Amino acid sequence: MDRLPASVAKPAYDRARLEAGMAHLGVGAFHRCHQAEYTDDLLARDFGSWGIVGINIRPPHLADTLGRQGGLYTRLIRENDRVEARVIGSIVRVVDSQVSAAPALEVLAAPDIELVTMTVTEKGYCHIPSTGELDLAHPDIVHDLAHPETPRSVPGMLTRALDLRRATHGRPLTLLSCDNIPANGLILGNVVRTLAERRGAGLVDWIAANATFPSAMVDRIAPAVTQADIDSVEQRYGYRDGAVAVGEPFRQWVIEKKFAGRMPRWDLVGATLVDDVTPFEHLKMRVLNGAQTTLATLGVLAGLEHTFNAIADPLLSVFVRRMLVEETLPTLEPVPGMDPSAYVEQSLGRLKNTAIRHRNHQIATDGSQKIVQRLLNPIRDRLATGQDIALLPVPVAGWMAYLILASARFGGRWPVSDPYAEKVAAIADATGNDAQALASAILAIDTIFDPGLAANDRFRAAVTSALGELLSSDPMAAVRRSLQQDEVARLKRSKQSAL
């Protein structure tokens, strides 16, 4: 630390005095660019026992990166040609628990841990996207129900940790989800309580009295770190860091005020504490995240590698802006202190940052877990009030096409990572290039598509038509046609309003 160049900011507190008070599950690039940075800011302003124990129960292993560096790492902020480097010191130690749950459980059940945050991605909650309920057929949940003392899933691990806390010291615990899921605290509470109910012995009642599950909305674009990112630190600043994290300047954290005990005063360093996170999360998920999912899948189909390439494409840029302004924004509740139209422009501006090399394939990962809140819910809201859906069904069909084209029958055009990839591939292999049959079979997956929405004739027709064009030799024909349909609908609405 003493040998770092002056251009690299360092922790503004005495790390030797820092004690652990919270744990974090899922120490990836996002956590290192977001919650750990907020905590580092807080420790510099209001020092206390809020050091983080980082835990990974899935790859990658942490011992050879953060572990070798005593939890220290470089956070790079990049915006076009500007770079800002800072060493973050809030992670005091790391734990690898990929082989066995025991190391993680030892931390989570410890009496000095008062808060657990997590970024385990949508699929880590083992829930059914269309309902938010625990997926009792999930292989890890089946295992955890049979072997609760040696859990494999995140819900199973948290339930076991709470049971151990009850048996040893009884201290309360706040479990704060920081994943991009609507009502993430509610879903986390649901899946944990469902396991606790099946465990019996009064565990669910103890959890009700001693644990809370606040919801949160988090925001910062932090792409997967590349070897070039790691090399750039050595080249620019003269030292090697195996745990570099890269992010954009913008960050936001909105947290529900529902803590079981002490809480870090993140509000002193820019976080917002509210009674209801819902309006904030709907705005972010439907606008920023909706734009990202749209640009990712349509961008891949258009042969574009990164988000900034997709938003720079004239056709996709016009499409995503009109989709958000004309179809998404009218489905949103008012958000305190925020102008939705300005938020759209801010979000699209962030996606143009050429220094954030967010690959479209990375954003498209686990799309089945994301399209409900980002695309399907606004579609359902519009249909419920008789409004047009000329644009929103196109990225829904884009998600379908993205997985279909990864199937063997369609040439295995690219590797994909999605819990429903095999199911969609099986449909594609059995069906062939018949857009109506493909759309019908995929819409029948009721864990993604609410049966009422899937049965809607307007929705089915729009998705089927777009899918056929997206699978053709000119996939962007679907985008052009939807814009033409939207223009006709706009003219019709304009005439009606003039009468």
C-alpha positions in Angstrom: 0.0 0.0 0.0 2.8 2.4 0.8 4.4 1.9 -2.6 1.3 2.7 -4.6 1.5 5.7 -6.9 -0.2 8.9 -5.7 -2.7 8.6 -8.6 -4.3 5.5 -6.9 -6.6 6.4 -4.0 -6.2 4.3 -0.8 -8.5 3.5 2.1 -8.9 6.6 4.3 -9.0 4.6 7.6 -6.9 2.2 9.6 -7.6 -1.2 8.1 -5.7 -2.9 11.0 -8.5 -1.8 13.3 -11.4 -3.0 11.0 -13.5 -5.8 12.4 -16.0 -7.9 10.5 -19.7 -7.1 11.0 -21.3 -8.3 7.8 -20.9 -11.1 5.2 -21.5 -11.0 1.5 -22.5 -14.0 -0.7 -21.3 -13.8 -4.3 -18.1 -11.7 -4.4 -18.1 -10.8 -8.1 -17.4 -7.7 -10.1 -20.7 -6.0 -9.2 -20.2 -6.4 -5.4 -16.7 -5.0 -5.6 -17.9 -2.0 -7.6 -21.0 -1.4 -5.5 -21.7 -2.5 -2.0 -18.0 -2.9 -1.0 -17.3 0.6 -2.4 -20.2 2.2 -0.5 -19.0 0.4 2.6 -15.4 1.7 2.0 -16.9 5.2 1.7 -18.8 4.8 5.0 -15.7 3.5 6.9 -13.8 6.6 5.8 -16.6 8.9 7.1 -18.0 7.0 10.1 -15.6 4.2 11.1 -17.1 1.1 12.7 -17.2 -2.6 12.8 -18.6 -3.1 9.3 -15.8 -5.0 7.6 -17.0 -7.5 5.0 -16.4 -11.3 5.0 -16.7 -12.2 1.3 -18.1 -15.7 0.6 -18.3 -17.6 -2.7 -20.3 -20.8 -2.8 -19.9 -21.0 -6.6 -16.9 -20.4 -8.8 -14.7 -18.5 -9.0 -12.5 -19.3 -6.0 -11.3 -16.3 -4.0 -8.2 -17.6 -2.3 -5.9 -17.0 -5.2 -7.1 -13.5 -5.9 -8.7 -11.5 -3.1 -7.3 -14.0 -0.5 -3.7 -13.4 -1.6 -4.2 -9.7 -1.4 -5.8 -9.6 2.0 -9.1 -8.5 0.6 -7.7 -5.5 -1.2 -8.4 -4.8 -4.8 -8.4 -2.0 -7.4 -11.7 -0.5 -8.5 -11.4 1.3 -11.8 -14.0 3.8 -12.9 -14.0 4.2 -16.7 -15.9 6.7 -18.8 -14.8 6.9 -22.4 -11.1 8.1 -22.2 -11.1 8.8 -18.4 -9.8 6.3 -15.9 -9.9 6.6 -12.0 -8.2 4.0 -9.8 -8.9 3.4 -6.1 -8.0 0.6 -3.7 -11.0 -0.6 -1.7 -10.3 -1.9 1.8 -13.7 -2.9 3.2 -13.3 -6.7 2.6 -11.4 -8.0 5.5 -11.2 -11.7 4.5 -12.7 -14.1 2.0 -14.0 -17.7 2.3 -14.3 -20.3 -0.4 -17.2 -22.7 0.2 -17.7 -24.3 -3.2 -16.9 -27.9 -2.0 -18.7 -27.8 1.3 -21.2 -25.5 2.9 -19.4 -25.7 6.3 -17.0 -22.7 5.8 -19.8 -20.4 4.7 -22.1 -21.6 7.5 -19.4 -20.9 10.1 -19.3 -17.3 9.0 -23.1 -16.8 8.5 -23.9 -18.2 12.0 -21.2 -16.2 13.8 -22.6 -13.8 16.5 -20.6 -10.8 15.2 -22.2 -11.0 11.8 -25.3 -8.8 11.9 -26.0 -8.4 8.2 -25.7 -10.6 5.1 -25.8 -9.0 1.7 -25.9 -11.0 -1.5 -25.4 -10.8 -5.3 -26.0 -14.4 -6.4 -27.8 -13.6 -9.7 -31.5 -14.3 -10.3 -31.1 -18.1 -10.6 -29.4 -18.3 -7.2 -32.8 -17.9 -5.4 -34.1 -21.1 -6.9 -37.5 -19.5 -7.5 -40.1 -19.7 -10.2 -39.7 -16.4 -12.2 -43.4 -16.2 -13.1 -44.6 -16.5 -9.4 -41.6 -15.8 -7.2 -42.3 -19.0 -5.2 -39.6 -21.5 -4.3 -39.0 -24.1 -7.0 -39.5 -27.3 -5.1 -38.4 -29.3 -8.1 -35.0 -27.6 -8.3 -32.3 -30.2 -7.9 -30.5 -28.2 -5.2 -33.8 -27.6 -3.3 -34.6 -31.3 -3.5 -31.2 -32.1 -2.0 -31.6 -29.4 0.8 -35.0 -30.7 1.8 -33.5 -34.1 2.2 -30.2 -33.0 3.8 -30.7 -29.6 5.5 -27.5 -29.8 7.5 -25.4 -29.9 4.2 -27.2 -27.4 1.9 -26.2 -26.7 -1.7 -28.5 -23.8 -2.5 -28.4 -20.2 -1.3 -31.9 -20.5 0.3 -30.8 -23.8 1.9 -27.6 -22.2 3.2 -29.4 -19.2 4.7 -32.1 -21.3 6.3 -29.4 -23.6 7.9 -27.4 -20.5 9.1 -30.5 -19.1 10.8 -31.2 -22.4 12.5 -27.6 -22.5 13.8 -27.9 -18.9 15.1 -31.1 -19.9 16.9 -29.4 -22.9 18.5 -26.2 -21.1 19.5 -26.7 -17.4 20.4 -30.1 -16.2 19.1 -28.8 -12.9 17.7 -31.0 -11.3 15.0 -29.9 -11.1 11.3 -30.8 -8.9 8.4 -30.6 -10.6 5.0 -30.3 -7.9 2.2 -30.7 -9.0 -1.4 -28.8 -6.8 -3.9 -29.9 -8.8 -7.0 -31.9 -7.5 -9.9 -35.2 -9.1 -9.0 -38.4 -7.2 -8.3 -39.3 -7.3 -4.6 -36.0 -9.2 -4.1 -36.4 -9.1 -0.3 -39.9 -10.5 -0.5 -38.7 -13.3 -2.8 -35.7 -14.1 -0.5 -38.0 -14.2 2.5 -40.4 -16.4 0.7 -37.9 -19.1 -0.3 -36.2 -19.1 3.1 -39.5 -19.4 5.0 -40.7 -22.1 2.7 -37.7 -24.2 3.6 -38.0 -23.3 7.2 -41.7 -24.4 7.3 -40.7 -27.8 6.0 -37.9 -28.0 8.5 -40.4 -27.5 11.3 -39.5 -27.4 15.0 -40.6 -23.7 15.2 -37.8 -22.4 12.9 -40.2 -20.4 10.8 -41.6 -18.6 13.9 -38.1 -17.8 15.1 -37.1 -16.4 11.7 -40.3 -14.2 11.8 -39.2 -12.7 15.1 -35.5 -12.4 14.5 -34.7 -12.0 10.8 -35.7 -9.4 8.2 -35.5 -9.4 4.5 -35.4 -5.8 3.2 -35.7 -5.2 -0.5 -33.2 -3.1 -2.4 -32.6 -1.6 -5.8 -28.9 -1.5 -6.9 -27.4 0.1 -10.0 -24.0 0.4 -11.5 -22.8 -1.2 -14.8 -19.9 -3.4 -14.0 -18.9 -5.8 -16.8 -17.0 -9.0 -16.4 -13.3 -8.3 -15.9 -10.9 -9.2 -18.7 -7.3 -10.0 -18.8 -6.8 -6.7 -20.5 -8.3 -4.9 -17.5 -5.8 -6.7 -15.2 -2.9 -5.9 -17.4 -3.9 -2.3 -17.7 -3.4 -1.8 -13.9 0.1 -3.1 -14.1 0.9 -1.1 -17.2 -0.6 2.2 -16.0 0.2 2.0 -12.2 3.0 -0.4 -11.9 1.6 -3.2 -9.7 -0.2 -6.5 -10.3 -3.8 -7.0 -9.0 -5.6 -10.3 -9.6 -9.0 -8.9 -8.4 -9.5 -5.8 -10.4 -13.1 -4.5 -10.8 -14.3 -2.1 -13.5 -17.4 0.1 -13.4 -19.0 3.2 -14.7 -19.2 6.5 -12.7 -22.9 6.2 -12.0 -24.1 4.3 -9.0 -27.3 4.1 -7.0 -28.6 2.1 -4.0 -32.1 2.3 -2.7 -32.8 0.3 0.5 -36.0 -0.6 2.3 -35.8 0.5 6.0 -36.4 -2.9 7.5 -33.3 -4.0 9.5 -33.4 -6.6 12.3 -30.6 -4.8 14.3 -27.8 -2.4 13.6 -27.4 -1.2 10.1 -24.5 0.5 8.3 -25.3 4.2 7.7 -24.9 3.9 3.9 -27.3 6.8 3.6 -24.4 9.0 4.8 -22.5 8.2 1.6 -25.2 8.3 -1.1 -27.6 5.4 -0.5 -31.3 6.2 -0.2 -33.4 4.7 2.6 -37.1 4.4 1.8 -40.3 2.7 3.1 -41.1 1.2 -0.4 -38.5 0.3 -3.0 -41.0 -0.7 -5.6 -41.3 2.5 -7.7 -37.5 2.8 -7.9 -37.0 -0.9 -8.9 -39.7 -0.8 -11.5 -38.2 2.3 -13.1 -34.7 0.8 -13.1 -35.7 -2.7 -14.2 -38.1 -1.7 -16.9 -36.0 1.2 -18.3 -32.3 0.6 -17.9 -32.4 -3.2 -17.6 -35.2 -3.4 -20.2 -32.9 -1.5 -22.6 -30.0 -3.7 -21.7 -31.9 -6.9 -22.4 -33.3 -5.5 -25.6 -30.0 -4.3 -26.9 -28.2 -7.5 -25.9 -30.3 -10.0 -27.7 -31.1 -7.9 -30.7 -27.5 -6.7 -30.8 -26.3 -10.3 -31.0 -28.8 -11.1 -33.7 -27.5 -8.0 -35.6 -23.9 -9.2 -35.2 -22.8 -6.5 -32.6 -20.5 -7.4 -29.8 -21.0 -4.8 -27.0 -23.8 -2.7 -25.6 -22.2 0.5 -26.8 -22.1 -1.0 -30.4 -25.8 -1.8 -30.2 -26.9 1.6 -28.8 -24.7 3.3 -31.5 -26.6 1.4 -34.2 -29.1 4.0 -35.7 -32.0 1.5 -36.0 -31.6 -0.1 -32.6 -31.1 3.3 -31.0 -34.4 4.6 -32.4 -36.2 1.4 -31.5 -35.1 1.2 -27.8 -35.8 4.9 -27.1 -39.3 4.7 -28.6 -40.0 1.4 -26.9 -39.1 2.9 -23.5 -40.8 6.3 -24.0 -44.0 5.2 -25.7 -44.6 1.8 -24.2 -42.6 1.3 -21.0 -42.9 4.7 -19.2 -46.7 4.8 -19.2 -46.7 1.5 -17.1 -44.7 3.1 -14.3 -45.7 4.6 -11.0 -44.4 8.1 -10.1 -40.9 7.9 -8.5 -40.1 10.4 -5.8 -37.6 13.0 -6.9 -37.1 11.5 -10.4 -38.2 12.6 -13.9 -38.9 9.4 -15.9 -38.2 11.0 -19.3 -34.8 12.3 -18.0 -34.1 8.9 -16.6 -34.5 7.3 -20.0 -32.0 9.7 -21.5 -29.6 9.3 -18.7 -29.8 5.5 -19.0 -29.3 5.5 -22.7 -26.4 7.9 -22.3 -24.8 5.5 -19.8 -25.0 2.6 -22.3 -23.0 4.7 -24.8 -19.9 4.6 -22.6 -17.3 3.1 -24.9 -15.0 2.3 -21.9 -17.5 -0.1 -20.4 -17.0 -3.1 -22.7 -20.2 -5.0 -21.6 -20.5 -7.9 -24.1 -24.0 -8.5 -25.3 -23.7 -12.3 -24.7 -22.9 -11.5 -21.0 -26.0 -9.3 -20.6 -28.1 -12.0 -22.4 -27.0 -14.6 -19.8 -30.0 -16.0 -17.8 -32.4 -14.0 -19.9 -35.3 -16.3 -18.8 -34.9 -15.0 -15.3 -35.0 -11.4 -16.4 -37.6 -10.9 -19.1 -40.6 -11.3 -16.7 -39.8 -8.1 -14.8 -38.1 -6.2 -17.7 -40.5 -6.9 -20.6 -43.4 -9.2 -19.8 -44.8 -7.2 -16.8 -45.0 -3.9 -18.8 -46.6 -5.8 -21.7 -49.2 -7.3 -19.3 -49.9 -3.8 -17.8 -50.4 -2.3 -21.2 -52.8 -5.1 -22.4 -54.8 -4.7 -19.2 -55.5 -1.1 -20.1 -56.1 -1.7 -23.8 -52.9 0.0 -24.9 -50.7 -0.9 -28.0 -47.8 -3.4 -27.8 -46.1 -2.8 -31.1 -42.5 -2.7 -29.7 -42.2 -4.6 -26.4 -42.9 -8.0 -27.9 -39.9 -7.7 -30.3 -37.2 -8.2 -27.5 -39.3 -11.0 -26.1 -39.0 -12.7 -29.4 -35.4 -11.7 -29.5 -34.8 -13.8 -26.3 -36.5 -16.7 -27.9 -34.4 -16.4 -31.1 -31.2 -16.0 -29.2 -31.8 -19.4 -27.5 -33.2 -21.1 -30.6 -30.2 -20.2 -32.7 -28.0 -21.8 -30.1 -29.7 -25.2 -30.7 -28.1 -28.0 -32.8 -30.8 -27.9 -35.4 -30.2 -24.2 -36.0 -26.4 -24.7 -36.2 -25.4 -24.0 -32.6 -24.5 -20.4 -33.6 -23.2 -19.4 -30.2 -22.9 -20.9 -26.6 -25.5 -19.7 -24.2 -26.0 -19.7 -20.4 -29.6 -19.8 -19.4 -31.5 -22.2 -17.1 -34.0 -22.8 -19.9 -31.5 -23.2 -22.7 -31.8 -27.0 -22.9 -35.6 -26.8 -22.9 -35.7 -24.2 -25.7 -33.1 -26.2 -27.6 -35.2 -29.3 -27.4 -38.2 -27.4 -28.7 -36.1 -26.0 -31.5 -34.6 -29.4 -32.4 -38.1 -31.0 -32.5 -39.9 -28.2 -34.3 -37.6 -26.7 -36.9 -38.0 -23.3 -38.5 -41.8 -22.9 -37.9 -42.2 -19.6 -36.0 -45.8 -20.2 -35.0 -45.0 -23.7 -33.6 -41.8 -22.4 -31.9 -43.5 -19.5 -30.3 -46.5 -21.6 -29.2 -44.2 -24.2 -27.5 -42.0 -21.6 -25.8 -45.0 -19.5 -24.6 -46.3 -22.7 -23.0 -43.4 -22.6 -20.5 -45.6 -21.4 -17.6 -42.7 -20.9 -15.2 -41.8 -17.9 -17.4 -45.0 -16.9 -19.2 -48.1 -16.4 -17.2 -50.8 -18.5 -18.8 -53.1 -15.6 -19.1 -50.5 -13.5 -21.0 -49.5 -16.5 -23.1 -53.1 -17.0 -24.2 -53.6 -13.4 -25.3 -54.1 -13.3 -29.0 -52.5 -9.9 -29.5 -49.4 -10.9 -27.6 -49.0 -14.2 -29.3 -49.5 -12.7 -32.8 -46.9 -10.0 -32.1 -44.3 -12.4 -30.7 -44.8 -15.0 -33.5 -44.5 -12.4 -36.2 -41.3 -10.9 -34.7 -39.8 -14.4 -34.2 -40.3 -15.4 -37.8 -38.4 -12.3 -39.0 -35.7 -12.6 -36.3 -34.9 -16.1 -37.5 -34.8 -15.0 -41.1 -31.7 -13.9 -43.1 -32.7 -10.3 -42.3 -33.4 -10.3 -38.5 -33.6 -6.5 -38.2 -36.7 -6.6 -40.4 -38.6 -7.3 -37.2 -37.3 -4.1 -35.7 -38.1 -2.0 -38.8 -41.6 -3.5 -39.1 -42.4 -2.9 -35.5 -41.4 0.8 -35.8 -43.7 1.1 -38.8 -46.6 -0.4 -36.9 -45.8 1.9 -34.0 -45.9 4.9 -36.3 -49.3 3.9 -37.6 -50.5 3.5 -34.0 -49.1 6.9 -33.1 -50.9 8.6 -36.0 -54.1 6.9 -35.0 -53.8 8.1 -31.4 -53.0 11.6 -32.6 -56.1 11.7 -34.8 -58.3 10.4 -31.9 -56.9 13.0 -29.5 -57.6 15.8 -32.0 -61.3 14.8 -32.2 
